[in-house]
Amino acid sequence: MRKKKLKPYPKHMTVICEKTRLSNRIKSRDCLTINLKNRKTKKITFIMMNPSKANRIGMDKAIDWLIQYIQELISVINSAEKITQLGTLHILNVFPLYVSESKKLQGEINLVKEIIGDEKYEKLEQRNRRVIKNMIKHDTDYLVLAWGDPPKKMKGSYHQSQITPILNSIRKTNVPIYIFATENPTLLTLKNQPRHISRNLHKIKGLYRCSISESNEILT
């Protein structure tokens, strides 16, 4: 089956995609940065589950939606705040592996560990966390958490082991933190995770300002 081509970015935008090839088929992505070239200076960072398809050449559905979303006036539903003047979009991920179907993520992680070894994979995770920490600390004006629940076949304990150090880094910064507010009855998922946009594109009402507790829980 022929792969579906990615949608190209608007020609005026500049895209930086930091990728690593782990095998003939498997790649990881540290960061995807899109500069809108609109003379606006504010930078917004989204932390999602894992890369799907977007790269330097083209964007997948979620990245396309985010680019359009941040160019509009963003409402924060629990305050009078309006987020404007956004010129740069950073996409970071809890898990750096490219996987289009989340239910296959754990299997890909297991495969990469077989290929490069547990120790090298752990270093890959550590590098990913350093990228997140540095991006939030040095190059982010607004931060949106959007990684969703653990995918199928992944233990909740392993999922949480990757999220906790990220939340710990976030808690130690002064960057304003948000989650997506949707038409769902609760702000967080039933597993107390921020909602992922891929399952809620038509339900999003705006952003919701939140905070991180001393025990690294998302407080709404």
PAGU-180532 format. One record per residue (C-alpha): x, y, z; residue in one letter. Coordinates in Angstrom, 1 decimal, padded with zeros to 4 digits. Example, Ala and Ser with C-alpha at 12.3 -4.5 7.8 and 13.67 -1.06 7.14 Angstrom:
<gudren <012.3; -004.5; 007.8>; 'a'>
<gudren <013.7; -001.1; 007.1>; 's'>
This chain:
<gudren <000.0; 000.0; 000.0>; 'm'>
<gudren <001.4; 003.4; -001.0>; 'r'>
<gudren <002.0; 005.7; 001.9>; 'k'>
<gudren <-000.2; 008.8; 002.1>; 'k'>
<gudren <001.9; 011.9; 001.5>; 'k'>
<gudren <002.2; 014.5; 004.2>; 'l'>
<gudren <000.7; 017.9; 003.8>; 'k'>
<gudren <003.4; 020.5; 003.0>; 'p'>
<gudren <003.9; 023.4; 005.4>; 'y'>
<gudren <003.0; 026.9; 004.1>; 'p'>
<gudren <006.0; 028.1; 002.1>; 'k'>
<gudren <006.7; 031.1; 004.3>; 'h'>
<gudren <007.2; 028.9; 007.5>; 'm'>
<gudren <010.6; 027.6; 008.7>; 't'>
<gudren <010.7; 024.1; 010.1>; 'v'>
<gudren <013.4; 022.5; 012.2>; 'i'>
<gudren <013.1; 018.7; 012.9>; 'c'>
<gudren <015.7; 017.0; 015.1>; 'e'>
<gudren <015.6; 013.3; 014.3>; 'k'>
<gudren <017.7; 010.2; 014.9>; 't'>
<gudren <017.6; 007.0; 012.9>; 'r'>
<gudren <017.6; 004.0; 015.2>; 'l'>
<gudren <017.2; 001.3; 012.6>; 's'>
<gudren <016.2; 001.1; 008.9>; 'n'>
<gudren <012.6; 001.6; 009.8>; 'r'>
<gudren <012.5; 003.3; 013.3>; 'i'>
<gudren <013.4; 006.9; 014.0>; 'k'>
<gudren <013.1; 009.2; 017.0>; 's'>
<gudren <012.4; 012.9; 017.2>; 'r'>
<gudren <013.7; 015.2; 019.9>; 'd'>
<gudren <011.8; 018.3; 018.8>; 'c'>
<gudren <009.8; 019.8; 016.0>; 'l'>
<gudren <009.9; 023.6; 015.8>; 't'>
<gudren <007.8; 025.7; 013.4>; 'i'>
<gudren <008.5; 029.4; 013.0>; 'n'>
<gudren <005.4; 031.1; 011.5>; 'l'>
<gudren <007.5; 034.0; 010.1>; 'k'>
<gudren <004.7; 036.4; 011.1>; 'n'>
<gudren <006.9; 038.9; 013.0>; 'r'>
<gudren <005.4; 037.8; 016.3>; 'k'>
<gudren <007.7; 036.8; 019.1>; 't'>
<gudren <005.9; 034.6; 021.7>; 'k'>
<gudren <006.7; 030.9; 021.8>; 'k'>
<gudren <004.3; 028.1; 022.7>; 'i'>
<gudren <005.3; 024.5; 023.5>; 't'>
<gudren <003.1; 021.5; 023.4>; 'f'>
<gudren <004.1; 018.2; 025.0>; 'i'>
<gudren <002.3; 015.3; 023.4>; 'm'>
<gudren <002.6; 011.5; 023.5>; 'm'>
<gudren <004.9; 010.6; 020.7>; 'n'>
<gudren <005.7; 011.7; 017.1>; 'p'>
<gudren <003.3; 010.4; 014.4>; 's'>
<gudren <004.5; 011.4; 011.0>; 'k'>
<gudren <005.4; 015.1; 010.9>; 'a'>
<gudren <008.9; 016.0; 009.8>; 'n'>
<gudren <010.8; 018.8; 008.2>; 'r'>
<gudren <009.0; 018.3; 004.9>; 'i'>
<gudren <005.4; 017.8; 005.8>; 'g'>
<gudren <002.9; 017.8; 008.6>; 'm'>
<gudren <000.3; 015.3; 009.9>; 'd'>
<gudren <-003.2; 016.1; 010.9>; 'k'>
<gudren <-002.4; 017.0; 014.5>; 'a'>
<gudren <000.4; 019.4; 013.6>; 'i'>
<gudren <-001.7; 021.0; 010.8>; 'd'>
<gudren <-004.4; 021.6; 013.4>; 'w'>
<gudren <-002.0; 023.1; 015.9>; 'l'>
<gudren <-000.5; 025.5; 013.4>; 'i'>
<gudren <-004.0; 026.8; 012.5>; 'q'>
<gudren <-005.0; 026.9; 016.2>; 'y'>
<gudren <-002.2; 029.1; 017.4>; 'i'>
<gudren <-002.7; 031.6; 014.6>; 'q'>
<gudren <-006.1; 032.4; 016.1>; 'e'>
<gudren <-007.0; 034.2; 019.3>; 'l'>
<gudren <-006.7; 031.5; 022.0>; 'i'>
<gudren <-009.1; 031.8; 024.9>; 's'>
<gudren <-008.3; 030.6; 028.4>; 'v'>
<gudren <-011.6; 029.5; 029.8>; 'i'>
<gudren <-010.9; 029.9; 033.5>; 'n'>
<gudren <-009.6; 033.4; 033.2>; 's'>
<gudren <-009.9; 036.6; 031.1>; 'a'>
<gudren <-006.5; 035.8; 029.5>; 'e'>
<gudren <-006.1; 035.8; 025.7>; 'k'>
<gudren <-003.0; 034.3; 024.2>; 'i'>
<gudren <-001.8; 036.2; 021.2>; 't'>
<gudren <001.4; 037.2; 019.4>; 'q'>
<gudren <002.5; 033.6; 018.8>; 'l'>
<gudren <005.3; 033.3; 016.3>; 'g'>
<gudren <006.9; 029.9; 017.2>; 't'>
<gudren <005.5; 026.5; 017.9>; 'l'>
<gudren <007.5; 023.7; 019.6>; 'h'>
<gudren <006.3; 020.1; 019.7>; 'i'>
<gudren <007.9; 017.9; 022.3>; 'l'>
<gudren <006.9; 014.3; 023.2>; 'n'>
<gudren <006.9; 012.1; 026.3>; 'v'>
<gudren <008.2; 009.2; 024.1>; 'f'>
<gudren <010.5; 010.2; 021.2>; 'p'>
<gudren <009.8; 007.3; 018.8>; 'l'>
<gudren <007.9; 007.8; 015.6>; 'y'>
<gudren <004.8; 005.6; 015.8>; 'v'>
<gudren <001.5; 006.5; 014.0>; 's'>
<gudren <-000.7; 004.0; 015.9>; 'e'>
<gudren <-000.4; 004.5; 019.7>; 's'>
<gudren <-001.3; 000.9; 020.4>; 'k'>
<gudren <001.9; -000.1; 018.7>; 'k'>
<gudren <004.1; 002.2; 020.7>; 'l'>
<gudren <005.1; -000.3; 023.4>; 'q'>
<gudren <006.0; -002.9; 020.8>; 'g'>
<gudren <008.2; -000.4; 019.0>; 'e'>
<gudren <009.9; 000.5; 022.3>; 'i'>
<gudren <010.6; -003.2; 022.9>; 'n'>
<gudren <012.0; -003.6; 019.4>; 'l'>
<gudren <014.3; -000.6; 019.8>; 'v'>
<gudren <015.6; -002.0; 023.0>; 'k'>
<gudren <016.4; -005.3; 021.3>; 'e'>
<gudren <018.2; -003.4; 018.5>; 'i'>
<gudren <020.3; -000.9; 020.5>; 'i'>
<gudren <020.1; -002.3; 024.0>; 'g'>
<gudren <018.3; -001.2; 027.2>; 'd'>
<gudren <021.2; 001.1; 028.3>; 'e'>
<gudren <021.3; 003.0; 025.0>; 'k'>
<gudren <017.5; 003.3; 025.0>; 'y'>
<gudren <017.5; 004.6; 028.6>; 'e'>
<gudren <020.0; 007.3; 027.4>; 'k'>
<gudren <017.6; 008.1; 024.6>; 'l'>
<gudren <014.9; 008.7; 027.2>; 'e'>
<gudren <017.2; 010.8; 029.3>; 'q'>
<gudren <018.2; 012.9; 026.3>; 'r'>
<gudren <014.5; 013.5; 025.5>; 'n'>
<gudren <013.8; 014.7; 029.1>; 'r'>
<gudren <016.8; 017.1; 028.9>; 'r'>
<gudren <015.5; 018.5; 025.6>; 'v'>
<gudren <012.1; 019.1; 027.3>; 'i'>
<gudren <013.6; 020.6; 030.4>; 'k'>
<gudren <015.8; 023.0; 028.4>; 'n'>
<gudren <013.1; 024.0; 026.0>; 'm'>
<gudren <010.7; 024.9; 028.8>; 'i'>
<gudren <013.3; 026.7; 030.7>; 'k'>
<gudren <014.9; 028.7; 027.9>; 'h'>
<gudren <012.5; 029.0; 024.9>; 'd'>
<gudren <008.9; 028.8; 026.1>; 't'>
<gudren <006.4; 031.5; 026.9>; 'd'>
<gudren <003.3; 029.2; 027.2>; 'y'>
<gudren <003.3; 025.5; 027.8>; 'l'>
<gudren <000.4; 023.1; 026.9>; 'v'>
<gudren <000.3; 019.5; 028.3>; 'l'>
<gudren <-001.5; 017.2; 025.8>; 'a'>
<gudren <-000.1; 013.6; 026.0>; 'w'>
<gudren <-003.3; 011.7; 026.9>; 'g'>
<gudren <-003.7; 008.3; 028.6>; 'd'>
<gudren <-001.2; 005.4; 028.4>; 'p'>
<gudren <-001.7; 003.7; 025.0>; 'p'>
<gudren <-002.9; 000.1; 024.8>; 'k'>
<gudren <-000.4; -002.5; 025.8>; 'k'>
<gudren <001.6; 000.0; 027.9>; 'm'>
<gudren <001.6; -000.4; 031.7>; 'k'>
<gudren <000.4; 002.7; 033.5>; 'g'>
<gudren <003.4; 002.5; 035.8>; 's'>
<gudren <005.9; 002.8; 032.9>; 'y'>
<gudren <003.9; 005.6; 031.3>; 'h'>
<gudren <003.9; 007.5; 034.7>; 'q'>
<gudren <007.7; 006.8; 035.1>; 's'>
<gudren <008.3; 008.9; 032.0>; 'q'>
<gudren <005.8; 011.7; 032.9>; 'i'>
<gudren <006.8; 012.2; 036.5>; 't'>
<gudren <010.3; 013.7; 035.7>; 'p'>
<gudren <008.8; 015.9; 033.1>; 'i'>
<gudren <006.2; 017.2; 035.5>; 'l'>
<gudren <009.0; 017.7; 038.1>; 'n'>
<gudren <010.9; 019.9; 035.6>; 's'>
<gudren <007.8; 021.9; 034.7>; 'i'>
<gudren <006.9; 022.5; 038.4>; 'r'>
<gudren <010.3; 024.2; 038.9>; 'k'>
<gudren <009.7; 026.8; 036.2>; 't'>
<gudren <007.5; 030.0; 036.1>; 'n'>
<gudren <006.1; 029.2; 032.7>; 'v'>
<gudren <002.3; 029.3; 032.6>; 'p'>
<gudren <000.9; 025.9; 032.1>; 'i'>
<gudren <-002.3; 024.9; 030.3>; 'y'>
<gudren <-004.3; 021.8; 029.3>; 'i'>
<gudren <-007.0; 021.5; 026.6>; 'f'>
<gudren <-010.6; 022.1; 027.8>; 'a'>
<gudren <-013.0; 019.9; 025.8>; 't'>
<gudren <-016.7; 019.1; 025.8>; 'e'>
<gudren <-015.9; 016.0; 027.9>; 'n'>
<gudren <-017.4; 016.2; 031.5>; 'p'>
<gudren <-014.0; 016.4; 033.1>; 't'>
<gudren <-010.9; 018.4; 032.3>; 'l'>
<gudren <-008.5; 015.6; 032.8>; 'l'>
<gudren <-009.0; 012.0; 031.6>; 't'>
<gudren <-010.3; 009.4; 034.1>; 'l'>
<gudren <-006.6; 008.5; 034.6>; 'k'>
<gudren <-005.9; 012.1; 035.5>; 'n'>
<gudren <-003.9; 012.8; 032.4>; 'q'>
<gudren <-004.2; 015.9; 030.1>; 'p'>
<gudren <-006.3; 015.2; 027.0>; 'r'>
<gudren <-004.6; 014.4; 023.7>; 'h'>
<gudren <-005.9; 016.5; 020.8>; 'i'>
<gudren <-006.1; 013.7; 018.2>; 's'>
<gudren <-009.2; 012.3; 020.0>; 'r'>
<gudren <-010.7; 015.7; 020.7>; 'n'>
<gudren <-010.2; 017.9; 017.6>; 'l'>
<gudren <-013.8; 018.8; 017.3>; 'h'>
<gudren <-014.5; 019.0; 021.0>; 'k'>
<gudren <-011.9; 021.6; 022.1>; 'i'>
<gudren <-013.3; 024.8; 023.7>; 'k'>
<gudren <-010.0; 026.5; 024.6>; 'g'>
<gudren <-007.2; 026.2; 027.1>; 'l'>
<gudren <-007.4; 025.9; 030.8>; 'y'>
<gudren <-004.7; 027.3; 033.1>; 'r'>
<gudren <-003.5; 024.7; 035.6>; 'c'>
<gudren <-000.6; 024.0; 037.9>; 's'>
<gudren <001.6; 021.2; 039.2>; 'i'>
<gudren <001.5; 020.1; 042.8>; 's'>
<gudren <004.5; 019.2; 045.0>; 'e'>
<gudren <003.6; 015.5; 044.3>; 's'>
<gudren <003.7; 016.2; 040.6>; 'n'>
<gudren <000.0; 016.0; 040.0>; 'e'>
<gudren <-001.8; 018.3; 037.5>; 'i'>
<gudren <-004.1; 020.6; 039.5>; 'l'>
<gudren <-007.2; 022.1; 037.9>; 't'>
